[in-house]
Amino acid sequence: MDSISVLNIDLFQKGKNTSDFYFSTVQNHLIVGHRHLEKAHRHDFYATILFTKGNGVHEIDFQKYDVSAGSLFFMSPGQIHSWELSHDIEGYLFFCLQDFYEMHYVNQKLRNFPFFGSVNFPRKLQLNKDELQQNINVMQELHKEYQSQDVMKNGLMLSLMSQIFIHSTRQFSRDFDHLASSASLSYFKHYQEFETVVEQYFTTEKSIAFYASLLNITSKHLNRITQTVVQKTATDVITERVILEAKRMLMYLDESLVEIAFRLGYEEYSYFVRVFRKTSGMTPTQFIKKYKS
């Protein structure tokens, strides 16, 4: 049985009329949700977290990120995360369900933002001093609106959220110049389509040809897309998605290694171990010892 705790947005609402959006300071959130945050868990909502003071480590899907003033994080539903934060930590965060955003923006999807649209995209943006202050101002306005009962409240909140998402996408582009051109942006859209079908079939299908056929493109062109967007082959993207799921299952499922390998489409356990070791630099047994110690 799956023992990964999945946190619902309702856990944090405390009597709010709406259950599809939540805003808090990091300090208050840690107090309200402390009993839910003692170990790694995942959400059923999108999360944005800005740290304005303090330090620590934030781990998202087994990737460790340093936390400091100006660290801005984005998480999609289903990602596993945990953190260790200093006692003087401060900041802001908001959660939203997909429908809350997309019912109002018919032509804009949360997955269109790169930090929500790809498991291979970094989840942290480190802001400079001016960018941090800009985001603090928007967060404070968003917090004020969240607590108000003014007319068109949701419309203004959604506008403020979009400001954060759009400015963050532009700031991310400083470090990802290869995505700046219109041609590369088109590739990113195709790459998202590839990741979507990988998400559907990765436990049973591992070949590039299968996914290229679904996308009505050649295997060569699919590789060109993945190399442009994430500097990886299509096979690497497929394999890394499988191994990410393997890590989640190894940590939180009470099943044997052989059973997990079989569930992920590997009939030969020895081959699964070779793939796991090549991708993560350690065997499944070594991974368990490292993360459960």
Secondary structure, 3 states (H helix, E strand, C coil): CECCEEECHHHHCCCCCCCCEEEEEHHHHHHHCHHHCCCCEEECCEEEEEEEECCEEEEECCEEEEECCCEEEEECCCCEEEEEECCCCEEEEEEECHHHHHCCCCCCCHHHCHHHHCCCCCCEEECCHHHHHHHHHHHHHHHHHHHCCCCCHHHHHHHHHHHHHHHHHHHHCCCCHHHCCHHHHHHHHHHHHHHHHHHHHCCCCCCHHHHHHHCCCCHHHHHHHHHHHHCCCHHHHHHHHHHHHHHHHHHHECCCHHHHHHHCCCCCHHHHHHHHHHHHCCCHHHHHHHHHC
